């Protein structure tokens, strides 16, 4: 089962950090493999976010998201509801001095056949999401 988790500290107030990560308009700036993204209405529990990510050979892959937790400024979670892999993601935000500790985790349960065919690319994608947190940190701290 592919899984990734990372914790970083961002030198900004928790509400500001939460707002950045829960606004889909920011995703293309920090997640380089996102080709399209737009919320279908206000972001909150049950909301869907249309997303297309870069797949093999640059091909676009649908990866729409459903928001499963939205507890400002503490937690934001989602599940992918379109595409071949359907990971579950969870952001936790905790005040840390003048900044915020952000823990982001992703996991995907793949069946036997999908596991054989897709474990490596899904894990690689998840590792890329974790690495992209550095860019999010730069953008938030620069604002």
Backbone as CSV, one residue per row, in Angstrom:
resi,resn,N_x,N_y,N_z,CA_x,CA_y,CA_z,C_x,C_y,C_z
1,UNK,0.851,-1.180,0.000,0.000,0.000,0.000,0.894,1.240,0.000
2,UNK,0.851,2.031,-1.060,1.635,3.266,-1.084,1.195,4.211,0.034
3,UNK,2.191,4.837,0.651,1.936,5.752,1.764,3.073,6.763,1.829
4,UNK,2.745,7.996,2.196,3.764,9.028,2.386,3.268,9.991,3.454
5,UNK,4.204,10.487,4.249,3.864,11.472,5.267,5.065,12.372,5.488
6,UNK,4.774,13.648,5.717,5.836,14.610,5.963,5.314,15.695,6.883
7,UNK,6.198,16.174,7.750,5.888,17.282,8.645,6.880,18.406,8.386
8,UNK,6.354,19.621,8.236,7.200,20.805,8.069,6.676,21.903,8.987
9,UNK,7.514,22.896,9.242,7.098,24.059,10.011,7.125,25.258,9.075
10,UNK,6.019,25.994,9.049,5.888,27.183,8.207,5.767,28.388,9.130
11,UNK,6.583,29.376,8.881,6.651,30.559,9.745,5.535,31.552,9.426
12,UNK,4.316,31.095,9.634,3.135,31.940,9.459,2.043,31.430,10.394
13,UNK,1.058,32.280,10.730,-0.035,31.853,11.616,-0.837,30.693,11.019
14,UNK,-1.363,29.874,11.897,-2.074,28.654,11.498,-3.237,28.930,10.547
15,UNK,-4.043,29.935,10.815,-5.188,30.223,9.936,-4.724,30.568,8.522
16,UNK,-3.626,31.327,8.403,-3.104,31.694,7.084,-2.617,30.448,6.336
17,UNK,-1.933,29.564,7.034,-1.425,28.340,6.415,-2.587,27.442,5.989
18,UNK,-3.571,27.270,6.859,-4.761,26.482,6.536,-5.437,27.037,5.286
19,UNK,-5.638,28.352,5.251,-6.320,28.981,4.115,-5.570,28.752,2.807
20,UNK,-4.240,28.780,2.853,-3.449,28.545,1.649,-3.694,27.127,1.114
21,UNK,-3.575,26.131,1.977,-3.688,24.748,1.528,-5.104,24.360,1.135
22,UNK,-6.106,25.050,1.626,-7.490,24.684,1.301,-8.061,25.491,0.139
23,UNK,-7.262,26.353,-0.450,-7.703,27.127,-1.618,-7.133,26.482,-2.879
24,UNK,-7.962,25.788,-3.658,-7.458,25.097,-4.850,-6.736,26.027,-5.831
25,UNK,-7.037,27.313,-5.807,-6.371,28.254,-6.711,-4.862,28.303,-6.455
26,UNK,-4.412,27.904,-5.279,-2.985,27.915,-4.959,-2.254,26.663,-5.424
27,UNK,-2.971,25.590,-5.704,-2.325,24.302,-5.958,-1.362,24.311,-7.143
28,UNK,-1.716,24.970,-8.219,-0.835,24.965,-9.397,0.499,25.657,-9.099
29,UNK,0.531,26.541,-8.104,1.765,27.241,-7.755,2.732,26.363,-6.955
30,UNK,2.200,25.376,-6.224,3.102,24.555,-5.407,3.115,23.080,-5.784
31,UNK,2.149,22.632,-6.556,2.087,21.227,-6.995,2.322,21.194,-8.502
32,UNK,3.567,20.985,-8.943,3.916,21.149,-10.360,3.219,20.189,-11.321
33,UNK,2.711,19.066,-10.856,2.074,18.108,-11.760,0.578,18.380,-11.962
34,UNK,0.029,19.419,-11.323,-1.386,19.753,-11.491,-1.555,20.545,-12.786
35,UNK,-2.388,20.020,-13.674,-2.644,20.688,-14.955,-3.894,21.568,-14.883
36,UNK,-4.907,21.107,-14.155,-6.166,21.853,-13.980,-6.662,21.612,-12.571
37,UNK,-7.279,22.646,-11.977,-7.921,22.452,-10.685,-8.917,23.580,-10.462
38,UNK,-10.094,23.227,-9.981,-11.129,24.224,-9.683,-12.165,23.609,-8.757
39,UNK,-12.539,24.360,-7.738,-13.583,23.909,-6.814,-14.939,24.065,-7.481
40,UNK,-15.824,23.124,-7.216,-17.199,23.196,-7.703,-18.055,23.812,-6.594
41,UNK,-17.795,25.092,-6.290,-18.487,25.775,-5.207,-17.557,26.001,-4.031
42,UNK,-18.106,26.466,-2.904,-17.273,26.723,-1.729,-16.637,25.430,-1.207
43,UNK,-15.395,25.541,-0.731,-14.694,24.375,-0.202,-15.143,24.135,1.235
44,UNK,-15.612,22.934,1.507,-16.065,22.498,2.821,-16.371,21.015,2.743
45,UNK,-16.787,20.421,3.826,-17.077,18.981,3.835,-18.120,18.662,2.762
46,UNK,-17.812,17.653,1.944,-18.704,17.224,0.873,-18.465,17.927,-0.450
47,UNK,-17.694,19.013,-0.438,-17.410,19.729,-1.689,-16.546,18.863,-2.599
48,UNK,-16.707,19.076,-3.903,-15.836,18.396,-4.855,-14.955,19.421,-5.558
49,UNK,-13.761,18.962,-5.878,-12.775,19.798,-6.559,-12.346,19.033,-7.796
50,UNK,-12.576,19.641,-8.959,-12.150,19.018,-10.219,-10.640,19.199,-10.349
51,UNK,-9.957,18.102,-10.666,-8.506,18.152,-10.775,-8.044,17.241,-11.900
52,UNK,-7.079,17.712,-12.680,-6.409,16.896,-13.684,-4.917,16.995,-13.387
53,UNK,-4.287,15.830,-13.251,-2.856,15.788,-12.953,-2.105,15.174,-14.123
54,UNK,-0.813,15.463,-14.168,0.022,14.936,-15.240,0.328,13.467,-14.987
55,UNK,0.038,12.656,-15.981,0.304,11.225,-15.890,1.455,10.838,-16.792
56,UNK,1.580,9.551,-17.090,2.646,9.078,-17.965,2.635,9.793,-19.316
57,UNK,3.812,10.132,-19.797,3.993,10.820,-21.081,3.270,12.164,-21.124
58,UNK,3.050,12.792,-19.955,2.407,14.101,-19.906,0.909,14.081,-20.095
59,UNK,0.343,12.896,-20.206,-1.095,12.736,-20.413,-1.853,13.195,-19.165
60,UNK,-2.976,13.874,-19.348,-3.801,14.312,-18.228,-4.631,13.172,-17.670
61,UNK,-4.668,13.083,-16.336,-5.450,12.052,-15.660,-6.409,12.738,-14.691
62,UNK,-7.685,12.408,-14.797,-8.670,12.951,-13.861,-8.348,12.464,-12.454
63,UNK,-8.410,13.364,-11.491,-8.133,13.024,-10.090,-8.991,13.910,-9.193
64,UNK,-10.290,13.942,-9.477,-11.195,14.797,-8.701,-11.165,14.412,-7.225
65,UNK,-11.412,15.412,-6.372,-11.306,15.267,-4.920,-12.649,15.555,-4.274
66,UNK,-12.958,14.817,-3.213,-14.084,15.133,-2.342,-13.505,15.491,-0.975
67,UNK,-13.906,16.633,-0.431,-13.433,17.067,0.879,-14.162,16.252,1.945
68,UNK,-13.381,15.610,2.840,-13.966,14.759,3.881,-13.830,15.357,5.282
69,UNK,-12.968,16.347,5.444,-12.838,17.057,6.728,-12.422,18.488,6.433
70,UNK,-13.040,19.425,7.129,-12.729,20.840,6.947,-12.985,21.522,8.295
71,UNK,-11.965,21.512,9.127,-12.057,22.052,10.475,-11.029,23.174,10.610
72,UNK,-11.411,24.374,10.156,-10.494,25.513,10.161,-10.164,25.920,11.579
73,UNK,-8.927,26.096,11.918,-7.679,25.970,11.149,-6.892,24.702,11.463
74,UNK,-7.564,23.634,11.873,-6.864,22.455,12.390,-6.655,21.300,11.414
75,UNK,-7.656,21.028,10.572,-7.581,19.814,9.747,-8.332,20.002,8.431
76,UNK,-7.727,19.439,7.395,-8.327,19.398,6.063,-8.016,18.018,5.497
77,UNK,-9.045,17.280,5.083,-8.829,15.942,4.529,-9.674,15.760,3.273
78,UNK,-9.245,14.823,2.451,-9.934,14.581,1.184,-9.711,13.148,0.746
79,UNK,-10.542,12.754,-0.227,-10.321,11.475,-0.914,-10.468,11.737,-2.399
80,UNK,-9.644,11.081,-3.180,-9.714,11.202,-4.631,-10.840,10.289,-5.102
81,UNK,-11.736,10.843,-5.936,-12.926,10.105,-6.368,-12.946,9.812,-7.864
82,UNK,-11.864,10.183,-8.568,-11.771,9.886,-10.007,-10.345,9.483,-10.314
83,UNK,-10.192,8.665,-11.329,-8.858,8.251,-11.739,-8.540,6.829,-11.317
84,UNK,-7.440,6.316,-11.817,-7.089,4.919,-11.558,-6.645,4.648,-10.116
85,UNK,-6.014,5.616,-9.474,-5.616,5.479,-8.061,-6.444,6.483,-7.268
86,UNK,-6.875,6.089,-6.092,-7.761,6.955,-5.321,-7.239,7.133,-3.893
87,UNK,-6.166,7.927,-3.779,-5.592,8.121,-2.455,-6.486,8.930,-1.522
88,UNK,-6.168,8.816,-0.256,-6.809,9.586,0.805,-5.734,10.491,1.377
89,UNK,-6.053,11.784,1.537,-5.084,12.746,2.050,-5.581,13.424,3.312
90,UNK,-4.644,13.819,4.146,-4.982,14.452,5.417,-3.920,15.484,5.769
91,UNK,-4.356,16.733,5.976,-3.487,17.805,6.461,-3.866,18.095,7.906
92,UNK,-2.857,18.218,8.771,-3.059,18.633,10.162,-2.234,19.892,10.381
93,UNK,-2.824,20.865,11.053,-2.180,22.160,11.303,-2.158,22.414,12.806
94,UNK,-0.951,22.627,13.355,-0.803,22.831,14.792,0.054,24.068,15.022
95,UNK,-0.421,25.021,15.835,0.408,26.188,16.150,1.748,25.744,16.739
96,UNK,2.805,26.440,16.321,4.157,26.117,16.780,4.921,27.425,16.941
97,UNK,4.922,27.984,18.148,5.525,29.297,18.349,4.760,30.312,17.518
98,UNK,5.493,31.068,16.702,4.859,32.052,15.821,4.426,31.426,14.493
99,UNK,4.731,30.150,14.307,4.428,29.490,13.047,3.430,28.357,13.193
100,UNK,3.487,27.447,12.221,2.541,26.332,12.157,3.271,25.060,11.751
101,UNK,3.023,23.992,12.483,3.512,22.677,12.079,2.438,22.046,11.205
102,UNK,2.840,21.658,9.998,1.931,21.033,9.037,2.355,19.580,8.848
103,UNK,1.432,18.671,9.053,1.673,17.255,8.755,0.717,16.858,7.646
104,UNK,1.281,16.351,6.569,0.508,15.945,5.402,0.753,14.456,5.174
105,UNK,-0.324,13.692,5.066,-0.181,12.268,4.794,-1.067,11.865,3.624
106,UNK,-0.594,10.888,2.895,-1.323,10.306,1.772,-1.202,8.792,1.865
107,UNK,-2.289,8.104,1.534,-2.237,6.651,1.446,-3.209,6.198,0.366
108,UNK,-2.869,5.094,-0.245,-3.738,4.534,-1.282,-3.811,3.032,-1.102
109,UNK,-5.009,2.521,-1.051,-5.213,1.082,-1.004,-5.482,0.620,-2.427
110,UNK,-4.575,-0.185,-2.922,-4.694,-0.702,-4.280,-4.991,-2.193,-4.190
111,UNK,-5.903,-2.652,-5.018,-6.189,-4.085,-5.065,-4.985,-4.850,-5.600
112,UNK,-5.108,-6.137,-5.662,-3.997,-6.989,-6.081,-3.452,-6.603,-7.459
113,UNK,-4.317,-6.531,-8.468,-3.861,-6.222,-9.818,-3.342,-4.789,-9.908
114,UNK,-4.102,-3.829,-9.393,-3.635,-2.439,-9.407,-2.344,-2.301,-8.615
115,UNK,-2.237,-3.018,-7.510,-1.028,-2.970,-6.704,0.193,-3.408,-7.492
116,UNK,0.041,-4.482,-8.260,1.152,-4.967,-9.073,1.540,-3.969,-10.156
117,UNK,0.549,-3.357,-10.763,0.793,-2.457,-11.889,1.114,-1.023,-11.485
118,UNK,0.564,-0.584,-10.350,0.606,0.853,-10.069,1.329,1.262,-8.789
119,UNK,1.775,0.334,-7.970,2.381,0.721,-6.691,3.539,1.695,-6.852
120,UNK,4.453,1.401,-7.759,5.611,2.286,-7.934,5.223,3.678,-8.424
121,UNK,4.433,3.798,-9.494,4.088,5.146,-9.939,3.269,5.926,-8.906
122,UNK,2.385,5.248,-8.184,1.585,5.932,-7.163,2.497,6.395,-6.033
123,UNK,3.427,5.547,-5.597,4.355,5.938,-4.541,5.214,7.112,-4.996
124,UNK,5.667,7.077,-6.234,6.469,8.176,-6.776,5.678,9.484,-6.778
125,UNK,4.414,9.407,-7.165,3.554,10.591,-7.157,3.387,11.132,-5.739
126,UNK,3.168,10.237,-4.782,3.016,10.661,-3.389,4.306,11.301,-2.865
127,UNK,5.439,10.721,-3.215,6.721,11.297,-2.803,6.897,12.692,-3.399
128,UNK,6.424,12.880,-4.630,6.470,14.203,-5.258,5.602,15.215,-4.529
129,UNK,4.436,14.775,-4.057,3.551,15.660,-3.280,4.257,16.119,-1.997
130,UNK,4.956,15.203,-1.354,5.661,15.544,-0.113,6.789,16.535,-0.396
131,UNK,7.530,16.317,-1.463,8.621,17.225,-1.826,8.085,18.613,-2.170
132,UNK,6.890,18.672,-2.748,6.295,19.950,-3.146,5.954,20.837,-1.947
133,UNK,5.899,20.265,-0.757,5.634,21.082,0.438,6.683,22.173,0.621
134,UNK,7.907,21.931,0.151,8.945,22.964,0.251,8.549,24.211,-0.537
135,UNK,7.975,24.017,-1.718,7.525,25.159,-2.525,6.355,25.866,-1.852
136,UNK,5.430,25.112,-1.271,4.315,25.733,-0.546,4.849,26.587,0.596
137,UNK,5.796,26.074,1.334,6.408,26.809,2.448,7.010,28.128,1.947
138,UNK,7.765,28.074,0.854,8.367,29.304,0.283,7.294,30.320,-0.086
139,UNK,6.238,29.861,-0.735,5.173,30.773,-1.171,4.447,31.404,0.019
140,UNK,4.119,30.585,1.012,3.378,31.108,2.172,4.249,32.084,2.958
141,UNK,5.503,31.748,3.176,6.382,32.624,3.958,6.732,33.909,3.222
142,UNK,6.628,33.897,1.887,6.912,35.100,1.106,5.722,36.052,1.081
143,UNK,4.537,35.565,1.470,3.346,36.423,1.401,3.179,37.266,2.644
